[in-house]
Amino acid sequence: MRTIVDIPDQQLDSLATLCQREGISRAEAVRRAVASYLDSQTDTADDDAYGIWRKRKVAGVAYQRKLRTEWSR
């Protein structure tokens, strides 16, 4: 997909330097930046959920089984 993005001149200059040093196109640099950003955001969601059940008084599997017994009623 093609898109139009406004990037400040200072960032464009820095991007051009990076692209020349890495030997990649501007489009490739932007694709890598977007991929890196998305990876960083995805990892945060996993970290936020880690340990969320630890303050509960019942084990997760026991709670799950209790809820599932309601299905057979």
C-alpha positions in Angstrom: 0.0 0.0 0.0 1.2 3.5 -0.7 0.6 6.3 1.7 1.5 9.9 2.2 3.2 10.9 5.5 4.4 14.3 6.6 7.9 14.1 8.1 9.8 17.1 9.4 12.9 18.1 7.4 15.2 17.3 10.3 13.9 13.8 10.5 14.1 13.4 6.7 17.8 14.5 6.8 18.5 12.0 9.5 16.6 9.3 7.6 18.6 10.0 4.5 21.8 9.6 6.4 20.6 6.3 7.9 19.5 5.0 4.6 22.8 5.8 2.9 24.7 4.2 5.8 22.5 1.0 5.8 22.3 0.9 2.0 18.5 0.7 2.0 15.7 2.7 0.5 13.6 5.3 2.4 10.6 3.0 2.0 12.5 0.1 3.6 13.6 2.2 6.5 10.0 3.3 7.1 8.8 -0.3 6.8 11.4 -1.4 9.4 10.4 1.5 11.7 6.7 0.6 11.5 7.5 -3.0 12.2 9.6 -2.1 15.2 6.9 0.2 16.6 4.2 -2.5 16.2 6.4 -5.1 17.9 7.0 -2.8 20.8 3.3 -2.1 21.2 2.3 -5.8 21.0 4.8 -6.8 23.7 3.4 -4.3 26.1 0.0 -5.9 26.0 1.5 -9.3 27.0 3.5 -7.7 29.8 0.4 -6.0 31.2 -1.5 -9.2 31.5 1.4 -11.2 33.2 0.5 -12.0 36.8 -3.0 -10.6 36.6 -4.5 -13.6 38.4 -2.1 -13.8 41.3 -4.3 -11.8 43.8 -7.2 -14.1 43.2 -8.1 -16.5 46.0 -9.0 -19.4 43.6 -6.7 -21.1 41.1 -7.3 -20.2 37.5 -8.1 -23.8 36.4 -10.6 -24.3 39.3 -12.3 -21.0 38.4 -12.5 -22.1 34.8 -14.1 -25.5 35.7 -16.6 -23.8 38.0 -17.7 -21.5 35.2 -18.0 -24.4 32.7 -20.3 -26.3 35.1 -22.8 -23.6 34.4 -22.9 -24.6 30.7 -24.4 -28.0 31.6 -27.3 -26.6 33.6 
